[in-house]
Amino acid sequence: MDNSLKRRKTARASRLMRVRKALRGSSEKPRLSVFKSNQHIYAQLIDDEKGVTLAGVGSVSKSLKGTSFNAKSKESAREVGTRIAEMAKSKNVSTVIFDRGRCKFHGIVAELANAAREAGLQF
C-alpha cells in the first residue's frame, strides 16, 4: 500500500476513536451511530453494554428501495433520521447518545440529526 493511503487510513481510524472513546450506549440510552459511504447513509441504535444493535436503517433499506431516498442526499438523510426515530419510539427509547463517527457534524450528518430531533429523539 502506498504511504499516503496508510497515513489516511490511520488518520481516519484515530479520528473515529477520538470521537467514540467517550461515548457508551446503554439499553436506556443507546448510541445512535451514523455512517456515510460514498453512495449511501446508515444509522443504527446500539447498546454497547450488551453489544447488540437495537435498530438500524439506511438508504439501502427495503422500504426505501424504489423511492427517491435510495441515495446519499440531504433528503434521504432526513428520511433515515425520521425512520430511526420511529424505530426508537417503538422500542421505548426517547434519549440517545449521538455518534457522528469520523464525519463532521455538517451537511448530511446534521440533516439526519435534526430530523431525528424533530421526530422526537432527544440528544
C-alpha positions as CSV (number, residue, x, y, z in Angstrom):
1,M,0.0,0.0,0.0
2,D,1.2,3.5,-0.7
3,N,2.4,5.5,2.2
4,S,-0.2,8.3,1.7
5,L,-3.0,5.6,1.8
6,K,-1.7,4.2,5.1
7,R,-1.5,7.6,6.6
8,R,-5.0,8.5,5.6
9,K,-6.3,5.2,6.9
10,T,-4.6,5.7,10.3
11,A,-5.8,9.3,10.5
12,R,-9.4,8.1,9.9
13,A,-9.1,5.4,12.5
14,S,-7.7,7.8,15.1
15,R,-10.4,10.4,14.3
16,L,-13.0,7.7,14.8
17,M,-11.6,6.6,18.2
18,R,-11.2,10.1,19.4
19,V,-14.9,10.7,18.9
20,R,-16.0,7.3,20.1
21,K,-13.8,6.9,23.2
22,A,-16.2,9.0,25.4
23,L,-19.4,7.5,24.0
24,R,-21.0,4.4,25.5
25,G,-24.6,3.4,24.9
26,S,-26.9,1.5,27.3
27,S,-30.3,-0.1,27.0
28,E,-31.9,3.1,28.4
29,K,-29.8,5.5,26.3
30,P,-28.4,3.7,23.3
31,R,-25.8,5.1,20.9
32,L,-27.1,6.5,17.6
33,S,-24.3,5.7,15.2
34,V,-24.2,7.4,11.8
35,F,-22.1,6.0,8.9
36,K,-21.7,7.6,5.4
37,S,-20.4,5.6,2.5
38,N,-19.8,7.0,-1.0
39,Q,-23.3,6.2,-2.1
40,H,-25.5,5.7,1.0
41,I,-26.1,6.8,4.6
42,Y,-26.9,4.5,7.5
43,A,-28.0,4.9,11.2
44,Q,-28.0,2.3,14.0
45,L,-29.1,2.2,17.6
46,I,-26.5,0.3,19.6
47,D,-26.5,-1.0,23.1
48,D,-22.8,-1.1,24.0
49,E,-23.2,-2.9,27.3
50,K,-24.7,-6.0,25.7
51,G,-23.1,-5.5,22.3
52,V,-26.4,-5.5,20.5
53,T,-27.8,-3.5,17.6
54,L,-31.4,-2.5,18.6
55,A,-32.5,-1.0,15.3
56,G,-30.9,0.1,12.1
57,V,-32.0,1.8,8.9
58,G,-30.2,3.0,5.8
59,S,-30.8,4.5,2.4
60,V,-30.5,0.9,1.0
61,S,-33.3,-0.4,3.2
62,K,-36.1,-2.4,1.5
63,S,-38.7,0.3,2.5
64,L,-36.7,3.0,0.6
65,K,-35.7,0.8,-2.3
66,G,-37.9,2.2,-5.1
67,T,-38.1,5.7,-3.8
68,S,-36.0,8.9,-4.4
69,F,-34.5,8.3,-1.0
70,N,-32.3,5.5,-2.3
71,A,-29.1,7.6,-2.5
72,K,-26.8,9.8,-0.3
73,S,-28.5,13.2,-0.2
74,K,-29.9,15.5,2.4
75,E,-33.5,14.4,1.6
76,S,-32.6,10.7,2.2
77,A,-30.7,11.7,5.4
78,R,-33.9,13.4,6.6
79,E,-35.9,10.3,5.8
80,V,-33.4,8.0,7.6
81,G,-33.4,10.3,10.6
82,T,-37.2,10.2,10.9
83,R,-37.3,6.4,10.4
84,I,-34.7,5.7,13.1
85,A,-36.6,8.0,15.5
86,E,-39.8,6.0,14.8
87,M,-37.9,2.7,15.4
88,A,-36.5,4.1,18.7
89,K,-40.0,5.1,19.8
90,S,-41.3,1.6,19.1
91,K,-38.5,0.3,21.3
92,N,-39.5,2.8,24.1
93,V,-36.3,4.8,23.7
94,S,-36.6,8.6,23.9
95,T,-33.0,9.7,24.5
96,V,-29.9,8.6,22.7
97,I,-26.2,9.4,22.5
98,F,-25.3,10.8,19.1
99,D,-22.2,9.2,17.5
100,R,-21.1,11.0,14.3
101,G,-18.2,8.7,13.7
102,R,-15.4,10.2,11.7
103,C,-17.6,12.6,9.9
104,K,-18.1,16.3,10.8
105,F,-21.4,17.4,12.2
106,H,-22.2,19.2,8.9
107,G,-24.3,18.7,5.9
108,I,-25.9,15.2,5.6
109,V,-25.0,14.2,9.2
110,A,-26.5,17.3,10.6
111,E,-29.7,16.8,8.5
112,L,-30.1,13.3,9.9
113,A,-29.6,14.5,13.4
114,N,-32.1,17.4,13.0
115,A,-34.7,15.1,11.5
116,A,-34.3,12.7,14.4
117,R,-34.7,15.5,16.9
118,E,-37.8,16.8,15.1
119,A,-39.3,13.3,15.2
120,G,-38.9,13.1,18.9
121,L,-35.4,11.8,19.9
122,Q,-33.5,13.8,22.5
123,F,-29.7,14.2,22.4
